[in-house]
């Protein structure tokens, strides 16, 4: 968990330092949101299902013995 938080913090710091990259990332996020609004509410349902499947897969792999 600490690794995930530190990587997220480093990514946020890098985006805060680099304005052109921040503009590009926000543009991609904005186009994704407008694409989701075009097909709402089905896209939101699919997004929630994808997040849940990703969580189940990651927790399943993390709980295996090494």
JOFEN-V892283 format. One line per field, one symbol per residue. ss: DSSP state (2 for helix, 1 for strand, 0 for the rest). phi: phi as a letter, one per 40 degrees, with the letter a starting at -180 (. if undefined). psi: psi as a letter, one per 20 degrees, with the letter a starting at -180 (. if undefined). A space follows every 10 residues. Layout:
ss: ???
phi: ???
psi: ???
This chain:
ss: 0222222222 2222222022 2222222222 2222222200 0222222222 2222222222 220000
phi: .ccccccccc cccccccbcc cccccccccc ccccccccbc cccccccccc cccccccccc cccccc
psi: hhggghhhgh ggghhhhngh hgggghgggg hgghhhhhjq ihhhghgggh ggggggghhg hhiqq.
